[in-house]
Amino acid sequence: MPIARWYPESLSDEVKAGEATSDAARAGRGVIYIAFAKFYFMVSGAVLEFRLPTVLGNTVYGAYGVVNSLVSPFNNVLVTGTIQAVSRFSSQKPETARAVQRAGLRMHLYLGLPMAILFAALAPITAGFFYDSAKTGPIMVASLIIGTYSFYAVFVGTANGRRDFHKQAGLDIGAATLRVGGILAMAMAGFGLMGAIGGWAAASITIFAISLFVVGLPGRARPDEEAIPLRPMVTFFIGVAVYLILLNFIMVTDQLLLKRLSTEWFVEHGKTALAALKSYLPEDALPGFTQVDPAQAADGQVGYYRAVQTLARLSYQAIIAATFVVFPLISRSTFQQDRAATTRYIHTTMRYSLVFATAIAVVLAANPAPILDLPFQTDYADAGWPALIALSLGNVAFSLFAIVGTILNGAGMTREAILIAVVTLVAATAAYLIAIPMFVPGRALLTACATATASAMLLGAVLGGLVLRRKLGAFLPLASAVRVVIAAAAAMAVGRFLPMKTPLGTLVEAAAVGITFLAALVVLREFGREDLAALSRVLKRKKGAS
């Protein structure tokens, strides 16, 4: 296939080189802006998840996890799908960005708003699925989050498509701050689950109002302005949305089925359920228990599992910034049939994503119990440390899986991305339905659930890599994957030989594991002078632009 040129023949080589350098510099700054915003989101989200178990207690924290797992797939689909749809059409023709923005707002009068209304209307049925009618009210309040964020995402997508990455980063930081502040404030005020969800809803409304001023309203169309038909955007959004809802359910199905199947177990084993809880809960966590409420006991299982998942997902959150930057780049390079640029973007993104995701995962997996004991109470560490090993390593595979899906969607290959996600979700669901009923609540149950999750994530990453190589001719370099595995094994071995139990000792060990991993990459020549030089160039461009 001939490769289309980025620039017309009439331009001089110097102009072509200068514009290419400008694009590269802007993309580099975008990586830094958004990476910082996502790092802030990750840290603020961790603060929220670390603090909530103490504020709400284990069972209410687990109940919050159930509602969060219900609303997040739909919310994330609307947000990410809208950002990608608006960004795709804006980045292809930047001069039409405001017209695309108007089309995006009209789109959610027909999609986002009805979805929020339907989510609220189905709240009683959803709560009944979990044998827990107390969830009806919080689920209905959560529908406000879905509706508000769908319109807010149009403004973020406009900023992304116009490559105003600093505005996108600012909105991300503001949204994270308001969300954490709203949830914690209401929870600490004693309003429980309803207050936590209500605080989140209030935060979504506030950041939407702020985005109106940061990005600006599109205004009325000019007579000479190119009209943007709504159908292509809706068609693209629906295609991406199908993939994204599958992706998000891959992330939360373990919590949802853990809740449902654990409730069934506690209902069936009512007489022996208290003994099962005593097998792993400390005595002071069972004051006056004479019987077990199945719904609350299952919420407790979700609470323990969610705590483990919070730490394990740090690797995924650390590299998610790459998806926001690589999407418009892939969209443009494939639109212009620039195969060389597409291959370069894929190799670079996959390689660095693997390195940084694994660096975090090995720190968590090398000494899981003390790591869990740092932000959470001891019973969380006792119940969840084996699950942390499986989930932390599994999320490395999930990180690559998510990047592959973003690249395929950016290249317009949504059907392939959907097929991979369907296979992964079906495999994960089957694994949960088989594994979870085989174990009594506690450490073994959480470990089985985590292992099923990690296995499905690995399957998805492998399938995605095969499809990406076949369709676009590039994936993760095999040599890089082998060297990263060797470095990870060396780092985890160091962690096993440094069993430090104090909080300070745990931090020292974590640093030693991380340094060992990076040092091994240098020794294996996976990370060298060229990587440092590339990072230095990006930093210099950022400094020169400030």
ZAMARGU-4260 file (C-alpha; in steps of 0.2 Angstrom, whole numbers, plus 5000, padded with zeros to 4 digits):
<rodrens>
0) 5000/5000/5000 | 5008/5017/4995 | 5010/5029/5010 | 5002/5046/5009 | 5012/5061/5012
5) 5010/5072/5027 | 5015/5088/5017 | 5012/5094/4999 | 5026/5093/4987 | 5027/5112/4985
10) 5034/5114/5003 | 5052/5115/5006 | 5061/5101/5015 | 5065/5114/5029 | 5047/5119/5031
15) 5042/5100/5032 | 5055/5097/5045 | 5050/5112/5055 | 5032/5107/5055 | 5036/5089/5060
20) 5047/5095/5074 | 5033/5107/5080 | 5020/5093/5080 | 5032/5081/5089 | 5035/5095/5102
25) 5017/5098/5105 | 5014/5079/5106 | 5028/5078/5119 | 5021/5092/5129 | 5004/5084/5128
30) 5011/5068/5135 | 5018/5078/5150 | 5003/5088/5153 | 4991/5073/5153 | 5003/5062/5161
35) 5004/5074/5176 | 4985/5075/5176 | 4982/5057/5176 | 4996/5055/5189 | 4986/5067/5200
40) 4970/5058/5196 | 4978/5042/5201 | 4985/5049/5218 | 4969/5058/5222 | 4959/5042/5218
45) 4971/5032/5229 | 4968/5044/5243 | 4950/5042/5242 | 4950/5023/5241 | 4963/5022/5256
50) 4952/5034/5266 | 4935/5027/5263 | 4937/5010/5272 | 4941/5019/5288 | 4927/5032/5286
55) 4913/5021/5280 | 4918/5004/5287 | 4921/4988/5278 | 4903/4984/5273 | 4898/5001/5268
60) 4914/5003/5258 | 4910/4987/5249 | 4892/4994/5246 | 4900/5009/5238 | 4911/4998/5228
65) 4896/4989/5221 | 4887/5005/5216 | 4903/5012/5209 | 4905/4996/5199 | 4888/4998/5192
70) 4889/5017/5187 | 4907/5017/5181 | 4905/5006/5165 | 4892/5018/5158 | 4900/5034/5165
75) 4917/5029/5158 | 4909/5024/5141 | 4901/5040/5139 | 4916/5050/5144 | 4929/5041/5135
80) 4918/5037/5119 | 4913/5055/5118 | 4931/5061/5120 | 4937/5050/5106 | 4923/5054/5095
85) 4924/5073/5096 | 4943/5071/5096 | 4943/5061/5080 | 4933/5072/5070 | 4941/5088/5077
90) 4959/5082/5074 | 4956/5077/5056 | 4950/5095/5052 | 4955/5107/5066 | 4946/5121/5058
95) 4929/5112/5061 | 4932/5109/5080 | 4918/5121/5086 | 4905/5113/5074 | 4910/5096/5080
100) 4907/5102/5098 | 4890/5107/5093 | 4886/5090/5085 | 4893/5081/5101 | 4881/5091/5112
105) 4866/5087/5101 | 4872/5069/5101 | 4870/5067/5120 | 4852/5074/5119 | 4848/5057/5111
110) 4861/5046/5119 | 4868/5052/5136 | 4852/5059/5143 | 4841/5044/5139 | 4854/5032/5146
115) 4854/5042/5163 | 4835/5041/5164 | 4835/5023/5160 | 4849/5019/5173 | 4838/5027/5186
120) 4822/5019/5180 | 4830/5002/5181 | 4837/5004/5199 | 4825/4993/5208 | 4828/4979/5196
125) 4847/4981/5197 | 4846/4981/5216 | 4835/4965/5216 | 4848/4956/5206 | 4860/4958/5221
130) 4846/4953/5233 | 4849/4971/5241 | 4834/4983/5240 | 4844/4996/5250 | 4855/4999/5234
135) 4840/5007/5225 | 4841/5025/5231 | 4860/5026/5228 | 4859/5019/5211 | 4846/5032/5206
140) 4856/5046/5213 | 4871/5039/5203 | 4861/5042/5187 | 4865/5061/5189 | 4883/5057/5187
145) 4880/5048/5170 | 4870/5062/5163 | 4881/5076/5168 | 4898/5068/5163 | 4891/5064/5145
150) 4890/5083/5141 | 4905/5087/5151 | 4915/5075/5140 | 4911/5085/5124 | 4921/5099/5131
155) 4936/5088/5135 | 4935/5080/5118 | 4935/5097/5110 | 4951/5102/5120 | 4959/5085/5115
160) 4955/5087/5097 | 4962/5104/5096 | 4977/5098/5105 | 4974/5110/5119 | 4981/5097/5131
165) 4984/5109/5145 | 4966/5113/5146 | 4961/5095/5146 | 4974/5092/5160 | 4967/5106/5170
170) 4949/5099/5168 | 4955/5082/5173 | 4964/5089/5189 | 4948/5099/5193 | 4937/5084/5191
175) 4948/5073/5202 | 4949/5086/5216 | 4930/5089/5216 | 4926/5071/5216 | 4937/5066/5230
180) 4932/5081/5240 | 4914/5079/5237 | 4914/5060/5242 | 4925/5062/5257 | 4916/5077/5264
185) 4899/5069/5263 | 4905/5052/5270 | 4914/5061/5284 | 4899/5071/5288 | 4890/5054/5292
190) 4879/5053/5277 | 4885/5035/5273 | 4883/5027/5256 | 4870/5039/5250 | 4881/5054/5255
195) 4896/5047/5246 | 4886/5045/5229 | 4878/5062/5231 | 4895/5070/5234 | 4901/5062/5218
200) 4885/5068/5208 | 4888/5086/5215 | 4906/5086/5209 | 4901/5081/5192 | 4889/5095/5190
205) 4902/5108/5196 | 4916/5102/5184 | 4903/5103/5170 | 4899/5121/5174 | 4918/5125/5175
210) 4921/5117/5158 | 4909/5129/5150 | 4922/5143/5154 | 4938/5134/5151 | 4934/5127/5134
215) 4920/5139/5129 | 4903/5136/5121 | 4903/5133/5103 | 4891/5147/5099 | 4880/5148/5084
220) 4886/5142/5067 | 4893/5155/5055 | 4884/5155/5037 | 4900/5150/5029 | 4905/5137/5042
225) 4906/5118/5036 | 4891/5109/5044 | 4895/5093/5053 | 4882/5079/5051 | 4877/5070/5066
230) 4876/5053/5059 | 4895/5049/5057 | 4899/5055/5074 | 4884/5044/5082 | 4889/5029/5071
235) 4908/5031/5077 | 4902/5034/5095 | 4891/5019/5096 | 4905/5008/5088 | 4917/5014/5101
240) 4904/5013/5115 | 4901/4995/5112 | 4919/4992/5114 | 4921/5003/5129 | 4907/4995/5139
245) 4914/4978/5136 | 4931/4985/5142 | 4923/4993/5158 | 4913/4977/5162 | 4930/4967/5161
250) 4936/4979/5174 | 4921/4977/5186 | 4913/4960/5183 | 4923/4952/5196 | 4916/4964/5209
255) 4898/4962/5203 | 4898/4943/5202 | 4908/4942/5219 | 4894/4952/5227 | 4880/4942/5219
260) 4888/4925/5222 | 4894/4929/5239 | 4876/4934/5244 | 4870/4918/5238 | 4883/4909/5248
265) 4878/4918/5264 | 4860/4915/5261 | 4863/4896/5258 | 4875/4894/5273 | 4867/4905/5285
270) 4871/4894/5300 | 4889/4892/5296 | 4892/4910/5289 | 4897/4917/5305 | 4911/4904/5308
275) 4917/4907/5290 | 4919/4926/5294 | 4928/4922/5310 | 4941/4912/5301 | 4949/4928/5294
280) 4941/4943/5303 | 4949/4949/5319 | 4939/4947/5335 | 4936/4966/5336 | 4928/4966/5319
285) 4914/4955/5325 | 4906/4964/5340 | 4890/4956/5345 | 4887/4946/5329 | 4874/4933/5332
290) 4869/4931/5314 | 4874/4937/5297 | 4865/4948/5285 | 4869/4941/5268 | 4869/4957/5258
295) 4880/4966/5271 | 4892/4951/5273 | 4894/4950/5253 | 4897/4969/5253 | 4912/4965/5265
300) 4919/4953/5253 | 4918/4966/5239 | 4926/4979/5251 | 4942/4968/5254 | 4943/4964/5236
305) 4941/4982/5230 | 4955/4987/5242 | 4967/4975/5233 | 4961/4980/5216 | 4964/4998/5220
310) 4982/4995/5223 | 4984/4982/5208 | 4976/4995/5196 | 4990/5008/5199 | 5000/5001/5184
315) 4985/5003/5172 | 4981/5021/5179 | 5000/5026/5177 | 5000/5022/5158 | 4982/5028/5154
320) 4989/5045/5149 | 4996/5037/5133 | 4979/5032/5127 | 4974/5050/5126 | 4989/5056/5117
325) 4991/5041/5105 | 4973/5041/5099 | 4973/5057/5089 | 4991/5053/5083 | 4985/5036/5076
330) 4969/5043/5070 | 4979/5056/5059 | 4992/5044/5053 | 4980/5030/5048 | 4968/5043/5040
335) 4983/5049/5030 | 4989/5031/5027 | 5006/5035/5035 | 5011/5017/5039 | 5029/5022/5045
340) 5022/5034/5058 | 5009/5022/5064 | 5022/5008/5066 | 5033/5020/5076 | 5018/5026/5087
345) 5013/5008/5091 | 5031/5002/5095 | 5035/5017/5106 | 5018/5017/5115 | 5018/4998/5119
350) 5036/4997/5124 | 5035/5011/5137 | 5018/5006/5143 | 5025/4988/5147 | 5040/4995/5156
355) 5031/5007/5167 | 5016/4996/5171 | 5028/4982/5175 | 5039/4993/5186 | 5024/4996/5197
360) 5017/4979/5197 | 5033/4971/5203 | 5034/4983/5218 | 5017/4977/5223 | 5019/4958/5220
365) 5036/4956/5228 | 5030/4959/5245 | 5011/4960/5245 | 5005/4959/5263 | 5016/4973/5270
370) 5012/4984/5255 | 4993/4981/5258 | 4996/4985/5276 | 5002/5002/5273 | 4986/5011/5267
375) 4973/4998/5274 | 4970/4990/5291 | 4978/4973/5295 | 4963/4963/5291 | 4963/4969/5273
380) 4981/4963/5271 | 4977/4946/5279 | 4963/4943/5268 | 4970/4950/5251 | 4988/4948/5250
385) 4988/4933/5238 | 4975/4941/5227 | 4987/4956/5226 | 5000/4946/5217 | 4988/4940/5204
390) 4979/4956/5201 | 4995/4967/5200 | 5003/4956/5187 | 4986/4954/5178 | 4984/4973/5176
395) 5001/4974/5167 | 4992/4963/5153 | 4976/4973/5155 | 4986/4989/5152 | 4993/4982/5135
400) 4975/4976/5131 | 4968/4994/5134 | 4982/5002/5123 | 4979/4989/5109 | 4960/4993/5109
405) 4964/5012/5109 | 4975/5010/5094 | 4963/4999/5084 | 4949/5011/5088 | 4960/5026/5083
410) 4963/5017/5066 | 4945/5014/5063 | 4946/4996/5067 | 4932/4996/5080 | 4925/4979/5075
415) 4941/4970/5079 | 4943/4979/5096 | 4925/4974/5100 | 4928/4955/5095 | 4943/4954/5106
420) 4934/4962/5121 | 4919/4950/5119 | 4930/4935/5120 | 4939/4942/5135 | 4923/4946/5144
425) 4915/4930/5140 | 4931/4920/5146 | 4932/4931/5162 | 4913/4928/5166 | 4914/4910/5164
430) 4930/4909/5175 | 4921/4918/5189 | 4905/4907/5188 | 4916/4892/5190 | 4929/4898/5202
435) 4919/4909/5215 | 4906/4896/5220 | 4920/4884/5224 | 4927/4893/5239 | 4920/4899/5255
440) 4922/4918/5259 | 4939/4924/5264 | 4957/4924/5257 | 4954/4909/5246 | 4939/4916/5238
445) 4947/4933/5234 | 4963/4924/5227 | 4952/4913/5216 | 4943/4928/5209 | 4959/4938/5206
450) 4967/4923/5197 | 4952/4922/5186 | 4953/4941/5182 | 4972/4940/5178 | 4970/4925/5167
455) 4956/4934/5157 | 4967/4949/5155 | 4982/4940/5149 | 4971/4931/5136 | 4964/4948/5130
460) 4982/4955/5129 | 4988/4941/5118 | 4973/4941/5107 | 4975/4960/5105 | 4993/4959/5100
465) 4990/4946/5087 | 4976/4956/5079 | 4986/4972/5080 | 5001/4964/5071 | 4990/4957/5058
470) 4981/4973/5054 | 4994/4986/5057 | 5010/4976/5056 | 5016/4981/5073 | 5015/4977/5091
475) 5026/4975/5106 | 5044/4970/5101 | 5047/4952/5106 | 5064/4956/5113 | 5057/4970/5124
480) 5044/4958/5131 | 5058/4945/5135 | 5069/4958/5143 | 5055/4965/5154 | 5050/4948/5160
485) 5069/4944/5165 | 5070/4961/5174 | 5054/4958/5183 | 5059/4941/5189 | 5076/4948/5196
490) 5066/4962/5205 | 5054/4951/5213 | 5068/4939/5219 | 5076/4954/5228 | 5059/4958/5236
495) 5058/4940/5242 | 5075/4941/5250 | 5071/4957/5259 | 5056/4953/5270 | 5055/4969/5280
500) 5039/4971/5290 | 5040/4989/5297 | 5032/5003/5287 | 5049/5011/5284 | 5056/4994/5279
505) 5042/4991/5267 | 5045/5007/5258 | 5064/5004/5258 | 5061/4987/5250 | 5049/4994/5237
510) 5062/5006/5232 | 5075/4992/5231 | 5063/4982/5220 | 5060/4996/5208 | 5078/5001/5207
515) 5083/4983/5203 | 5070/4982/5189 | 5076/4997/5181 | 5094/4993/5183 | 5091/4976/5175
520) 5083/4984/5160 | 5099/4995/5158 | 5110/4980/5160 | 5099/4970/5147 | 5100/4986/5136
525) 5082/4988/5135 | 5083/5005/5142 | 5098/5016/5137 | 5105/5032/5131 | 5092/5034/5117
530) 5078/5033/5129 | 5086/5046/5141 | 5089/5057/5126 | 5071/5056/5120 | 5065/5061/5138
535) 5077/5075/5139 | 5071/5082/5122 | 5053/5082/5127 | 5058/5091/5144 | 5068/5104/5134
540) 5053/5107/5123 | 5042/5109/5137 | 5054/5121/5146 | 5056/5131/5130 | 5037/5133/5127
545) 5034/5138/5145
</rodrens>
